[in-house]
Amino acid sequence: MGQKPRAKPERLALKLQMIRLQLDLTLEQLAERFEDVPGAPGTGLISRYEHGEREPTLLILLAYARLAEVHMEVLVDDELDLPARIPGRKRF
């Protein structure tokens, strides 16, 4: 018998892309911000997150949340929206 695929947040990819765009970061700049995160993604993997082809690890989600200064819950809960303006951090 097969297993059911686990539920995935439908809006996660869009939210991750919106964070990067609102902070005016390129894929390369975002990858640099994540350099110290275990399992840090490169630009190709970040692009795949933003297109919904892959899901980031919890540590990468935490890095996004800290960078955008939002709770992780906002990223993964499809019922919650990102703030209209993401304050973001220069460094973390």
HTML snippet that shows the backbone in 3Dmol.js (N, CA, C, O; Angstrom):
<script src="https://3Dmol.org/build/3Dmol-min.js"></script>
<div id="view" style="width:600px;height:400px;position:relative"></div>
<script>
const pdb = `
ATOM      1  N   MET A   1       0.840  -1.188   0.000  1.00  0.00           N
ATOM      2  CA  MET A   1       0.000   0.000   0.000  1.00  0.00           C
ATOM      3  C   MET A   1       0.877   1.240   0.000  1.00  0.00           C
ATOM      4  O   MET A   1       1.905   1.292   0.676  1.00  0.00           O
ATOM      5  N   GLY A   2       0.464   2.220  -0.754  1.00  0.00           N
ATOM      6  CA  GLY A   2       1.207   3.470  -0.832  1.00  0.00           C
ATOM      7  C   GLY A   2       0.874   4.396   0.326  1.00  0.00           C
ATOM      8  O   GLY A   2      -0.139   4.246   1.009  1.00  0.00           O
ATOM      9  N   GLN A   3       1.739   5.328   0.511  1.00  0.00           N
ATOM     10  CA  GLN A   3       1.507   6.330   1.543  1.00  0.00           C
ATOM     11  C   GLN A   3       0.925   7.577   0.897  1.00  0.00           C
ATOM     12  O   GLN A   3       1.217   7.888  -0.258  1.00  0.00           O
ATOM     13  N   LYS A   4       0.099   8.285   1.654  1.00  0.00           N
ATOM     14  CA  LYS A   4      -0.432   9.547   1.182  1.00  0.00           C
ATOM     15  C   LYS A   4       0.704  10.571   1.191  1.00  0.00           C
ATOM     16  O   LYS A   4       1.523  10.579   2.111  1.00  0.00           O
ATOM     17  N   PRO A   5       0.757  11.422   0.188  1.00  0.00           N
ATOM     18  CA  PRO A   5       1.761  12.482   0.256  1.00  0.00           C
ATOM     19  C   PRO A   5       1.419  13.419   1.414  1.00  0.00           C
ATOM     20  O   PRO A   5       0.249  13.664   1.706  1.00  0.00           O
ATOM     21  N   ARG A   6       2.450  13.930   2.059  1.00  0.00           N
ATOM     22  CA  ARG A   6       2.168  14.809   3.188  1.00  0.00           C
ATOM     23  C   ARG A   6       1.664  16.151   2.683  1.00  0.00           C
ATOM     24  O   ARG A   6       2.002  16.588   1.583  1.00  0.00           O
ATOM     25  N   ALA A   7       0.866  16.783   3.495  1.00  0.00           N
ATOM     26  CA  ALA A   7       0.310  18.084   3.133  1.00  0.00           C
ATOM     27  C   ALA A   7       1.425  19.122   3.070  1.00  0.00           C
ATOM     28  O   ALA A   7       2.328  19.139   3.906  1.00  0.00           O
ATOM     29  N   LYS A   8       1.341  19.993   2.054  1.00  0.00           N
ATOM     30  CA  LYS A   8       2.337  21.043   1.891  1.00  0.00           C
ATOM     31  C   LYS A   8       1.631  22.396   1.840  1.00  0.00           C
ATOM     32  O   LYS A   8       0.534  22.506   1.294  1.00  0.00           O
ATOM     33  N   PRO A   9       2.257  23.418   2.406  1.00  0.00           N
ATOM     34  CA  PRO A   9       1.663  24.755   2.293  1.00  0.00           C
ATOM     35  C   PRO A   9       1.621  25.176   0.820  1.00  0.00           C
ATOM     36  O   PRO A   9       2.639  25.135   0.129  1.00  0.00           O
ATOM     37  N   GLU A  10       0.469  25.568   0.358  1.00  0.00           N
ATOM     38  CA  GLU A  10       0.313  25.929  -1.049  1.00  0.00           C
ATOM     39  C   GLU A  10       0.939  27.275  -1.388  1.00  0.00           C
ATOM     40  O   GLU A  10       1.346  27.496  -2.529  1.00  0.00           O
ATOM     41  N   ARG A  11       1.021  28.168  -0.423  1.00  0.00           N
ATOM     42  CA  ARG A  11       1.510  29.528  -0.690  1.00  0.00           C
ATOM     43  C   ARG A  11       2.964  29.736  -0.274  1.00  0.00           C
ATOM     44  O   ARG A  11       3.476  30.850  -0.385  1.00  0.00           O
ATOM     45  N   LEU A  12       3.632  28.701   0.196  1.00  0.00           N
ATOM     46  CA  LEU A  12       4.995  28.849   0.695  1.00  0.00           C
ATOM     47  C   LEU A  12       5.936  29.396  -0.376  1.00  0.00           C
ATOM     48  O   LEU A  12       6.677  30.343  -0.114  1.00  0.00           O
ATOM     49  N   ALA A  13       5.920  28.828  -1.554  1.00  0.00           N
ATOM     50  CA  ALA A  13       6.839  29.254  -2.622  1.00  0.00           C
ATOM     51  C   ALA A  13       6.665  30.745  -2.924  1.00  0.00           C
ATOM     52  O   ALA A  13       7.647  31.478  -3.038  1.00  0.00           O
ATOM     53  N   LEU A  14       5.434  31.180  -3.051  1.00  0.00           N
ATOM     54  CA  LEU A  14       5.171  32.586  -3.334  1.00  0.00           C
ATOM     55  C   LEU A  14       5.664  33.478  -2.204  1.00  0.00           C
ATOM     56  O   LEU A  14       6.247  34.534  -2.449  1.00  0.00           O
ATOM     57  N   LYS A  15       5.430  33.056  -0.973  1.00  0.00           N
ATOM     58  CA  LYS A  15       5.877  33.853   0.176  1.00  0.00           C
ATOM     59  C   LYS A  15       7.397  33.983   0.203  1.00  0.00           C
ATOM     60  O   LYS A  15       7.923  35.060   0.484  1.00  0.00           O
ATOM     61  N   LEU A  16       8.100  32.898  -0.086  1.00  0.00           N
ATOM     62  CA  LEU A  16       9.561  32.955  -0.092  1.00  0.00           C
ATOM     63  C   LEU A  16      10.054  33.902  -1.185  1.00  0.00           C
ATOM     64  O   LEU A  16      10.984  34.679  -0.972  1.00  0.00           O
ATOM     65  N   GLN A  17       9.429  33.829  -2.340  1.00  0.00           N
ATOM     66  CA  GLN A  17       9.807  34.727  -3.431  1.00  0.00           C
ATOM     67  C   GLN A  17       9.510  36.182  -3.059  1.00  0.00           C
ATOM     68  O   GLN A  17      10.318  37.070  -3.332  1.00  0.00           O
ATOM     69  N   MET A  18       8.363  36.423  -2.442  1.00  0.00           N
ATOM     70  CA  MET A  18       7.991  37.785  -2.059  1.00  0.00           C
ATOM     71  C   MET A  18       8.970  38.359  -1.035  1.00  0.00           C
ATOM     72  O   MET A  18       9.293  39.546  -1.089  1.00  0.00           O
ATOM     73  N   ILE A  19       9.435  37.543  -0.119  1.00  0.00           N
ATOM     74  CA  ILE A  19      10.426  38.021   0.856  1.00  0.00           C
ATOM     75  C   ILE A  19      11.668  38.504   0.123  1.00  0.00           C
ATOM     76  O   ILE A  19      12.150  39.610   0.368  1.00  0.00           O
ATOM     77  N   ARG A  20      12.174  37.688  -0.760  1.00  0.00           N
ATOM     78  CA  ARG A  20      13.396  38.066  -1.485  1.00  0.00           C
ATOM     79  C   ARG A  20      13.184  39.337  -2.303  1.00  0.00           C
ATOM     80  O   ARG A  20      14.022  40.239  -2.291  1.00  0.00           O
ATOM     81  N   LEU A  21      12.066  39.401  -3.008  1.00  0.00           N
ATOM     82  CA  LEU A  21      11.805  40.564  -3.857  1.00  0.00           C
ATOM     83  C   LEU A  21      11.564  41.837  -3.044  1.00  0.00           C
ATOM     84  O   LEU A  21      12.050  42.908  -3.407  1.00  0.00           O
ATOM     85  N   GLN A  22      10.816  41.720  -1.948  1.00  0.00           N
ATOM     86  CA  GLN A  22      10.559  42.911  -1.126  1.00  0.00           C
ATOM     87  C   GLN A  22      11.831  43.414  -0.443  1.00  0.00           C
ATOM     88  O   GLN A  22      11.961  44.608  -0.172  1.00  0.00           O
ATOM     89  N   LEU A  23      12.758  42.512  -0.168  1.00  0.00           N
ATOM     90  CA  LEU A  23      14.035  42.930   0.420  1.00  0.00           C
ATOM     91  C   LEU A  23      15.032  43.349  -0.657  1.00  0.00           C
ATOM     92  O   LEU A  23      16.167  43.720  -0.358  1.00  0.00           O
ATOM     93  N   ASP A  24      14.593  43.284  -1.915  1.00  0.00           N
ATOM     94  CA  ASP A  24      15.402  43.704  -3.061  1.00  0.00           C
ATOM     95  C   ASP A  24      16.723  42.937  -3.122  1.00  0.00           C
ATOM     96  O   ASP A  24      17.792  43.521  -3.296  1.00  0.00           O
ATOM     97  N   LEU A  25      16.619  41.616  -2.975  1.00  0.00           N
ATOM     98  CA  LEU A  25      17.796  40.746  -3.016  1.00  0.00           C
ATOM     99  C   LEU A  25      17.766  39.888  -4.269  1.00  0.00           C
ATOM    100  O   LEU A  25      16.706  39.419  -4.683  1.00  0.00           O
ATOM    101  N   THR A  26      18.923  39.687  -4.867  1.00  0.00           N
ATOM    102  CA  THR A  26      19.041  38.731  -5.958  1.00  0.00           C
ATOM    103  C   THR A  26      19.159  37.338  -5.351  1.00  0.00           C
ATOM    104  O   THR A  26      19.334  37.197  -4.141  1.00  0.00           O
ATOM    105  N   LEU A  27      19.064  36.327  -6.177  1.00  0.00           N
ATOM    106  CA  LEU A  27      19.271  34.958  -5.693  1.00  0.00           C
ATOM    107  C   LEU A  27      20.661  34.824  -5.076  1.00  0.00           C
ATOM    108  O   LEU A  27      20.827  34.173  -4.044  1.00  0.00           O
ATOM    109  N   GLU A  28      21.640  35.430  -5.696  1.00  0.00           N
ATOM    110  CA  GLU A  28      23.020  35.355  -5.202  1.00  0.00           C
ATOM    111  C   GLU A  28      23.155  36.028  -3.838  1.00  0.00           C
ATOM    112  O   GLU A  28      23.811  35.499  -2.940  1.00  0.00           O
ATOM    113  N   GLN A  29      22.531  37.194  -3.688  1.00  0.00           N
ATOM    114  CA  GLN A  29      22.601  37.900  -2.404  1.00  0.00           C
ATOM    115  C   GLN A  29      21.902  37.118  -1.298  1.00  0.00           C
ATOM    116  O   GLN A  29      22.381  37.075  -0.164  1.00  0.00           O
ATOM    117  N   LEU A  30      20.779  36.506  -1.626  1.00  0.00           N
ATOM    118  CA  LEU A  30      20.071  35.713  -0.626  1.00  0.00           C
ATOM    119  C   LEU A  30      20.908  34.503  -0.228  1.00  0.00           C
ATOM    120  O   LEU A  30      20.998  34.177   0.955  1.00  0.00           O
ATOM    121  N   ALA A  31      21.513  33.845  -1.188  1.00  0.00           N
ATOM    122  CA  ALA A  31      22.379  32.702  -0.888  1.00  0.00           C
ATOM    123  C   ALA A  31      23.521  33.123   0.043  1.00  0.00           C
ATOM    124  O   ALA A  31      23.893  32.372   0.945  1.00  0.00           O
ATOM    125  N   GLU A  32      24.071  34.307  -0.169  1.00  0.00           N
ATOM    126  CA  GLU A  32      25.129  34.807   0.709  1.00  0.00           C
ATOM    127  C   GLU A  32      24.622  35.019   2.124  1.00  0.00           C
ATOM    128  O   GLU A  32      25.341  34.757   3.088  1.00  0.00           O
ATOM    129  N   ARG A  33      23.391  35.492   2.256  1.00  0.00           N
ATOM    130  CA  ARG A  33      22.814  35.704   3.595  1.00  0.00           C
ATOM    131  C   ARG A  33      22.657  34.389   4.356  1.00  0.00           C
ATOM    132  O   ARG A  33      22.703  34.363   5.586  1.00  0.00           O
ATOM    133  N   PHE A  34      22.471  33.299   3.609  1.00  0.00           N
ATOM    134  CA  PHE A  34      22.238  32.004   4.221  1.00  0.00           C
ATOM    135  C   PHE A  34      23.511  31.168   4.387  1.00  0.00           C
ATOM    136  O   PHE A  34      23.436  30.011   4.802  1.00  0.00           O
ATOM    137  N   GLU A  35      24.669  31.736   4.070  1.00  0.00           N
ATOM    138  CA  GLU A  35      25.915  30.972   4.094  1.00  0.00           C
ATOM    139  C   GLU A  35      26.188  30.252   5.412  1.00  0.00           C
ATOM    140  O   GLU A  35      26.737  29.150   5.404  1.00  0.00           O
ATOM    141  N   ASP A  36      25.820  30.849   6.536  1.00  0.00           N
ATOM    142  CA  ASP A  36      26.118  30.267   7.844  1.00  0.00           C
ATOM    143  C   ASP A  36      25.049  29.292   8.330  1.00  0.00           C
ATOM    144  O   ASP A  36      25.188  28.710   9.406  1.00  0.00           O
ATOM    145  N   VAL A  37      24.000  29.110   7.561  1.00  0.00           N
ATOM    146  CA  VAL A  37      22.920  28.191   7.943  1.00  0.00           C
ATOM    147  C   VAL A  37      23.321  26.772   7.535  1.00  0.00           C
ATOM    148  O   VAL A  37      23.739  26.553   6.398  1.00  0.00           O
ATOM    149  N   PRO A  38      23.198  25.806   8.452  1.00  0.00           N
ATOM    150  CA  PRO A  38      23.513  24.422   8.066  1.00  0.00           C
ATOM    151  C   PRO A  38      22.689  23.989   6.847  1.00  0.00           C
ATOM    152  O   PRO A  38      21.474  24.180   6.811  1.00  0.00           O
ATOM    153  N   GLY A  39      23.357  23.412   5.864  1.00  0.00           N
ATOM    154  CA  GLY A  39      22.688  23.000   4.637  1.00  0.00           C
ATOM    155  C   GLY A  39      22.324  24.174   3.752  1.00  0.00           C
ATOM    156  O   GLY A  39      21.352  24.116   2.999  1.00  0.00           O
ATOM    157  N   ALA A  40      23.107  25.243   3.844  1.00  0.00           N
ATOM    158  CA  ALA A  40      22.818  26.477   3.104  1.00  0.00           C
ATOM    159  C   ALA A  40      22.574  26.192   1.631  1.00  0.00           C
ATOM    160  O   ALA A  40      23.366  25.501   0.989  1.00  0.00           O
ATOM    161  N   PRO A  41      21.479  26.723   1.092  1.00  0.00           N
ATOM    162  CA  PRO A  41      21.163  26.487  -0.320  1.00  0.00           C
ATOM    163  C   PRO A  41      21.921  27.440  -1.232  1.00  0.00           C
ATOM    164  O   PRO A  41      22.237  28.567  -0.850  1.00  0.00           O
ATOM    165  N   GLY A  42      22.204  26.981  -2.426  1.00  0.00           N
ATOM    166  CA  GLY A  42      22.756  27.846  -3.458  1.00  0.00           C
ATOM    167  C   GLY A  42      21.625  28.489  -4.228  1.00  0.00           C
ATOM    168  O   GLY A  42      20.452  28.295  -3.909  1.00  0.00           O
ATOM    169  N   THR A  43      21.975  29.244  -5.230  1.00  0.00           N
ATOM    170  CA  THR A  43      20.960  29.962  -5.998  1.00  0.00           C
ATOM    171  C   THR A  43      19.977  29.027  -6.709  1.00  0.00           C
ATOM    172  O   THR A  43      18.785  29.321  -6.799  1.00  0.00           O
ATOM    173  N   GLY A  44      20.482  27.912  -7.207  1.00  0.00           N
ATOM    174  CA  GLY A  44      19.595  26.972  -7.899  1.00  0.00           C
ATOM    175  C   GLY A  44      18.532  26.399  -6.989  1.00  0.00           C
ATOM    176  O   GLY A  44      17.371  26.269  -7.379  1.00  0.00           O
ATOM    177  N   LEU A  45      18.928  26.056  -5.776  1.00  0.00           N
ATOM    178  CA  LEU A  45      17.973  25.492  -4.820  1.00  0.00           C
ATOM    179  C   LEU A  45      16.984  26.556  -4.349  1.00  0.00           C
ATOM    180  O   LEU A  45      15.797  26.273  -4.185  1.00  0.00           O
ATOM    181  N   ILE A  46      17.466  27.765  -4.134  1.00  0.00           N
ATOM    182  CA  ILE A  46      16.558  28.850  -3.743  1.00  0.00           C
ATOM    183  C   ILE A  46      15.516  29.064  -4.838  1.00  0.00           C
ATOM    184  O   ILE A  46      14.336  29.250  -4.543  1.00  0.00           O
ATOM    185  N   SER A  47      15.939  29.038  -6.085  1.00  0.00           N
ATOM    186  CA  SER A  47      15.007  29.182  -7.192  1.00  0.00           C
ATOM    187  C   SER A  47      13.968  28.063  -7.182  1.00  0.00           C
ATOM    188  O   SER A  47      12.789  28.302  -7.440  1.00  0.00           O
ATOM    189  N   ARG A  48      14.405  26.861  -6.886  1.00  0.00           N
ATOM    190  CA  ARG A  48      13.460  25.729  -6.834  1.00  0.00           C
ATOM    191  C   ARG A  48      12.473  25.887  -5.677  1.00  0.00           C
ATOM    192  O   ARG A  48      11.318  25.479  -5.799  1.00  0.00           O
ATOM    193  N   TYR A  49      12.912  26.478  -4.543  1.00  0.00           N
ATOM    194  CA  TYR A  49      11.976  26.777  -3.446  1.00  0.00           C
ATOM    195  C   TYR A  49      10.916  27.751  -3.945  1.00  0.00           C
ATOM    196  O   TYR A  49       9.724  27.568  -3.700  1.00  0.00           O
ATOM    197  N   GLU A  50      11.364  28.789  -4.647  1.00  0.00           N
ATOM    198  CA  GLU A  50      10.461  29.848  -5.098  1.00  0.00           C
ATOM    199  C   GLU A  50       9.497  29.387  -6.187  1.00  0.00           C
ATOM    200  O   GLU A  50       8.458  30.011  -6.402  1.00  0.00           O
ATOM    201  N   HIS A  51       9.831  28.315  -6.861  1.00  0.00           N
ATOM    202  CA  HIS A  51       8.944  27.770  -7.889  1.00  0.00           C
ATOM    203  C   HIS A  51       8.133  26.573  -7.383  1.00  0.00           C
ATOM    204  O   HIS A  51       7.398  25.949  -8.148  1.00  0.00           O
ATOM    205  N   GLY A  52       8.268  26.261  -6.114  1.00  0.00           N
ATOM    206  CA  GLY A  52       7.508  25.173  -5.519  1.00  0.00           C
ATOM    207  C   GLY A  52       7.977  23.788  -5.912  1.00  0.00           C
ATOM    208  O   GLY A  52       7.255  22.809  -5.723  1.00  0.00           O
ATOM    209  N   GLU A  53       9.179  23.696  -6.457  1.00  0.00           N
ATOM    210  CA  GLU A  53       9.720  22.402  -6.877  1.00  0.00           C
ATOM    211  C   GLU A  53      10.388  21.651  -5.730  1.00  0.00           C
ATOM    212  O   GLU A  53      10.495  20.425  -5.768  1.00  0.00           O
ATOM    213  N   ARG A  54      10.830  22.371  -4.727  1.00  0.00           N
ATOM    214  CA  ARG A  54      11.453  21.784  -3.538  1.00  0.00           C
ATOM    215  C   ARG A  54      10.960  22.545  -2.315  1.00  0.00           C
ATOM    216  O   ARG A  54      10.489  23.677  -2.426  1.00  0.00           O
ATOM    217  N   GLU A  55      11.070  21.920  -1.156  1.00  0.00           N
ATOM    218  CA  GLU A  55      10.717  22.578   0.097  1.00  0.00           C
ATOM    219  C   GLU A  55      11.970  22.779   0.925  1.00  0.00           C
ATOM    220  O   GLU A  55      12.798  21.875   1.035  1.00  0.00           O
ATOM    221  N   PRO A  56      12.113  23.962   1.508  1.00  0.00           N
ATOM    222  CA  PRO A  56      13.279  24.199   2.348  1.00  0.00           C
ATOM    223  C   PRO A  56      13.196  23.422   3.661  1.00  0.00           C
ATOM    224  O   PRO A  56      12.114  23.052   4.116  1.00  0.00           O
ATOM    225  N   THR A  57      14.356  23.188   4.251  1.00  0.00           N
ATOM    226  CA  THR A  57      14.397  22.547   5.564  1.00  0.00           C
ATOM    227  C   THR A  57      13.872  23.522   6.607  1.00  0.00           C
ATOM    228  O   THR A  57      13.686  24.705   6.326  1.00  0.00           O
ATOM    229  N   LEU A  58      13.637  23.024   7.797  1.00  0.00           N
ATOM    230  CA  LEU A  58      13.184  23.899   8.881  1.00  0.00           C
ATOM    231  C   LEU A  58      14.213  24.980   9.190  1.00  0.00           C
ATOM    232  O   LEU A  58      13.844  26.118   9.480  1.00  0.00           O
ATOM    233  N   LEU A  59      15.497  24.640   9.132  1.00  0.00           N
ATOM    234  CA  LEU A  59      16.531  25.639   9.405  1.00  0.00           C
ATOM    235  C   LEU A  59      16.550  26.734   8.342  1.00  0.00           C
ATOM    236  O   LEU A  59      16.800  27.897   8.658  1.00  0.00           O
ATOM    237  N   ILE A  60      16.294  26.381   7.110  1.00  0.00           N
ATOM    238  CA  ILE A  60      16.226  27.387   6.050  1.00  0.00           C
ATOM    239  C   ILE A  60      14.967  28.236   6.229  1.00  0.00           C
ATOM    240  O   ILE A  60      15.017  29.452   6.044  1.00  0.00           O
ATOM    241  N   LEU A  61      13.848  27.622   6.583  1.00  0.00           N
ATOM    242  CA  LEU A  61      12.631  28.394   6.857  1.00  0.00           C
ATOM    243  C   LEU A  61      12.857  29.377   7.996  1.00  0.00           C
ATOM    244  O   LEU A  61      12.407  30.521   7.939  1.00  0.00           O
ATOM    245  N   LEU A  62      13.554  28.926   9.026  1.00  0.00           N
ATOM    246  CA  LEU A  62      13.867  29.801  10.150  1.00  0.00           C
ATOM    247  C   LEU A  62      14.728  30.968   9.682  1.00  0.00           C
ATOM    248  O   LEU A  62      14.519  32.102  10.112  1.00  0.00           O
ATOM    249  N   ALA A  63      15.686  30.704   8.812  1.00  0.00           N
ATOM    250  CA  ALA A  63      16.540  31.770   8.282  1.00  0.00           C
ATOM    251  C   ALA A  63      15.708  32.788   7.486  1.00  0.00           C
ATOM    252  O   ALA A  63      15.916  33.995   7.616  1.00  0.00           O
ATOM    253  N   TYR A  64      14.776  32.309   6.672  1.00  0.00           N
ATOM    254  CA  TYR A  64      13.883  33.219   5.943  1.00  0.00           C
ATOM    255  C   TYR A  64      13.071  34.060   6.921  1.00  0.00           C
ATOM    256  O   TYR A  64      12.961  35.274   6.753  1.00  0.00           O
ATOM    257  N   ALA A  65      12.502  33.418   7.943  1.00  0.00           N
ATOM    258  CA  ALA A  65      11.676  34.128   8.911  1.00  0.00           C
ATOM    259  C   ALA A  65      12.491  35.197   9.639  1.00  0.00           C
ATOM    260  O   ALA A  65      12.019  36.319   9.828  1.00  0.00           O
ATOM    261  N   ARG A  66      13.686  34.857  10.037  1.00  0.00           N
ATOM    262  CA  ARG A  66      14.537  35.835  10.725  1.00  0.00           C
ATOM    263  C   ARG A  66      14.921  36.974   9.795  1.00  0.00           C
ATOM    264  O   ARG A  66      14.925  38.136  10.201  1.00  0.00           O
ATOM    265  N   LEU A  67      15.240  36.652   8.566  1.00  0.00           N
ATOM    266  CA  LEU A  67      15.620  37.663   7.593  1.00  0.00           C
ATOM    267  C   LEU A  67      14.473  38.652   7.359  1.00  0.00           C
ATOM    268  O   LEU A  67      14.692  39.861   7.280  1.00  0.00           O
ATOM    269  N   ALA A  68      13.254  38.125   7.248  1.00  0.00           N
ATOM    270  CA  ALA A  68      12.076  38.953   6.983  1.00  0.00           C
ATOM    271  C   ALA A  68      11.472  39.538   8.255  1.00  0.00           C
ATOM    272  O   ALA A  68      10.591  40.396   8.196  1.00  0.00           O
ATOM    273  N   GLU A  69      11.951  39.070   9.405  1.00  0.00           N
ATOM    274  CA  GLU A  69      11.407  39.488  10.702  1.00  0.00           C
ATOM    275  C   GLU A  69       9.920  39.162  10.818  1.00  0.00           C
ATOM    276  O   GLU A  69       9.108  39.999  11.212  1.00  0.00           O
ATOM    277  N   VAL A  70       9.587  37.915  10.463  1.00  0.00           N
ATOM    278  CA  VAL A  70       8.229  37.396  10.630  1.00  0.00           C
ATOM    279  C   VAL A  70       8.324  36.062  11.359  1.00  0.00           C
ATOM    280  O   VAL A  70       9.386  35.441  11.393  1.00  0.00           O
ATOM    281  N   HIS A  71       7.228  35.632  11.931  1.00  0.00           N
ATOM    282  CA  HIS A  71       7.187  34.328  12.575  1.00  0.00           C
ATOM    283  C   HIS A  71       7.157  33.234  11.517  1.00  0.00           C
ATOM    284  O   HIS A  71       6.580  33.417  10.445  1.00  0.00           O
ATOM    285  N   MET A  72       7.774  32.103  11.816  1.00  0.00           N
ATOM    286  CA  MET A  72       7.745  30.969  10.879  1.00  0.00           C
ATOM    287  C   MET A  72       6.319  30.566  10.526  1.00  0.00           C
ATOM    288  O   MET A  72       6.040  30.128   9.410  1.00  0.00           O
ATOM    289  N   GLU A  73       5.438  30.719  11.479  1.00  0.00           N
ATOM    290  CA  GLU A  73       4.034  30.362  11.262  1.00  0.00           C
ATOM    291  C   GLU A  73       3.455  31.117  10.063  1.00  0.00           C
ATOM    292  O   GLU A  73       2.644  30.568   9.317  1.00  0.00           O
ATOM    293  N   VAL A  74       3.864  32.358   9.880  1.00  0.00           N
ATOM    294  CA  VAL A  74       3.376  33.151   8.756  1.00  0.00           C
ATOM    295  C   VAL A  74       3.804  32.524   7.429  1.00  0.00           C
ATOM    296  O   VAL A  74       3.068  32.579   6.444  1.00  0.00           O
ATOM    297  N   LEU A  75       4.986  31.932   7.411  1.00  0.00           N
ATOM    298  CA  LEU A  75       5.474  31.317   6.186  1.00  0.00           C
ATOM    299  C   LEU A  75       4.702  30.056   5.819  1.00  0.00           C
ATOM    300  O   LEU A  75       4.388  29.837   4.650  1.00  0.00           O
ATOM    301  N   VAL A  76       4.399  29.237   6.803  1.00  0.00           N
ATOM    302  CA  VAL A  76       3.835  27.917   6.497  1.00  0.00           C
ATOM    303  C   VAL A  76       2.312  27.835   6.597  1.00  0.00           C
ATOM    304  O   VAL A  76       1.717  26.873   6.112  1.00  0.00           O
ATOM    305  N   ASP A  77       1.682  28.818   7.212  1.00  0.00           N
ATOM    306  CA  ASP A  77       0.220  28.798   7.344  1.00  0.00           C
ATOM    307  C   ASP A  77      -0.395  29.544   6.162  1.00  0.00           C
ATOM    308  O   ASP A  77      -0.237  30.759   6.038  1.00  0.00           O
ATOM    309  N   ASP A  78      -1.091  28.817   5.302  1.00  0.00           N
ATOM    310  CA  ASP A  78      -1.711  29.424   4.127  1.00  0.00           C
ATOM    311  C   ASP A  78      -2.804  30.431   4.490  1.00  0.00           C
ATOM    312  O   ASP A  78      -3.197  31.247   3.656  1.00  0.00           O
ATOM    313  N   GLU A  79      -3.286  30.376   5.707  1.00  0.00           N
ATOM    314  CA  GLU A  79      -4.318  31.318   6.144  1.00  0.00           C
ATOM    315  C   GLU A  79      -3.728  32.672   6.531  1.00  0.00           C
ATOM    316  O   GLU A  79      -4.460  33.655   6.647  1.00  0.00           O
ATOM    317  N   LEU A  80      -2.427  32.730   6.729  1.00  0.00           N
ATOM    318  CA  LEU A  80      -1.773  33.973   7.142  1.00  0.00           C
ATOM    319  C   LEU A  80      -1.033  34.601   5.969  1.00  0.00           C
ATOM    320  O   LEU A  80      -0.434  33.905   5.149  1.00  0.00           O
ATOM    321  N   ASP A  81      -1.086  35.924   5.904  1.00  0.00           N
ATOM    322  CA  ASP A  81      -0.399  36.666   4.853  1.00  0.00           C
ATOM    323  C   ASP A  81       0.876  37.292   5.393  1.00  0.00           C
ATOM    324  O   ASP A  81       0.990  37.586   6.583  1.00  0.00           O
ATOM    325  N   LEU A  82       1.822  37.486   4.501  1.00  0.00           N
ATOM    326  CA  LEU A  82       3.002  38.262   4.860  1.00  0.00           C
ATOM    327  C   LEU A  82       2.563  39.690   5.120  1.00  0.00           C
ATOM    328  O   LEU A  82       1.553  40.129   4.569  1.00  0.00           O
ATOM    329  N   PRO A  83       3.293  40.428   5.945  1.00  0.00           N
ATOM    330  CA  PRO A  83       2.954  41.840   6.112  1.00  0.00           C
ATOM    331  C   PRO A  83       3.079  42.571   4.770  1.00  0.00           C
ATOM    332  O   PRO A  83       3.834  42.145   3.896  1.00  0.00           O
ATOM    333  N   ALA A  84       2.351  43.651   4.613  1.00  0.00           N
ATOM    334  CA  ALA A  84       2.397  44.417   3.366  1.00  0.00           C
ATOM    335  C   ALA A  84       3.813  44.911   3.096  1.00  0.00           C
ATOM    336  O   ALA A  84       4.248  44.964   1.946  1.00  0.00           O
ATOM    337  N   ARG A  85       4.519  45.267   4.143  1.00  0.00           N
ATOM    338  CA  ARG A  85       5.898  45.704   4.015  1.00  0.00           C
ATOM    339  C   ARG A  85       6.744  44.836   4.931  1.00  0.00           C
ATOM    340  O   ARG A  85       6.512  44.786   6.139  1.00  0.00           O
ATOM    341  N   ILE A  86       7.707  44.165   4.364  1.00  0.00           N
ATOM    342  CA  ILE A  86       8.591  43.306   5.149  1.00  0.00           C
ATOM    343  C   ILE A  86       9.766  44.154   5.626  1.00  0.00           C
ATOM    344  O   ILE A  86      10.530  44.676   4.814  1.00  0.00           O
ATOM    345  N   PRO A  87       9.908  44.291   6.941  1.00  0.00           N
ATOM    346  CA  PRO A  87      10.985  45.149   7.433  1.00  0.00           C
ATOM    347  C   PRO A  87      12.365  44.612   7.094  1.00  0.00           C
ATOM    348  O   PRO A  87      13.245  45.363   6.673  1.00  0.00           O
ATOM    349  N   GLY A  88      12.552  43.310   7.279  1.00  0.00           N
ATOM    350  CA  GLY A  88      13.826  42.681   6.956  1.00  0.00           C
ATOM    351  C   GLY A  88      14.982  43.162   7.802  1.00  0.00           C
ATOM    352  O   GLY A  88      14.893  44.175   8.495  1.00  0.00           O
ATOM    353  N   ARG A  89      16.059  42.424   7.732  1.00  0.00           N
ATOM    354  CA  ARG A  89      17.270  42.743   8.477  1.00  0.00           C
ATOM    355  C   ARG A  89      18.427  42.882   7.510  1.00  0.00           C
ATOM    356  O   ARG A  89      18.493  42.205   6.483  1.00  0.00           O
ATOM    357  N   LYS A  90      19.318  43.758   7.857  1.00  0.00           N
ATOM    358  CA  LYS A  90      20.531  43.911   7.055  1.00  0.00           C
ATOM    359  C   LYS A  90      21.402  42.669   7.172  1.00  0.00           C
ATOM    360  O   LYS A  90      21.968  42.206   6.181  1.00  0.00           O
ATOM    361  N   ARG A  91      21.510  42.131   8.380  1.00  0.00           N
ATOM    362  CA  ARG A  91      22.311  40.942   8.654  1.00  0.00           C
ATOM    363  C   ARG A  91      21.608  40.130   9.728  1.00  0.00           C
ATOM    364  O   ARG A  91      20.742  40.637  10.440  1.00  0.00           O
ATOM    365  N   PHE A  92      21.998  38.838   9.837  1.00  0.00           N
ATOM    366  CA  PHE A  92      21.484  38.043  10.963  1.00  0.00           C
ATOM    367  C   PHE A  92      22.533  37.147  11.492  1.00  0.00           C
ATOM    368  O   PHE A  92      22.287  36.401  12.440  1.00  0.00           O
TER     369      PHE A  92
END
`;
const viewer = $3Dmol.createViewer("view");
viewer.addModel(pdb, "pdb");
viewer.setStyle({}, {cartoon: {color: "spectrum"}});
viewer.zoomTo();
viewer.render();
</script>
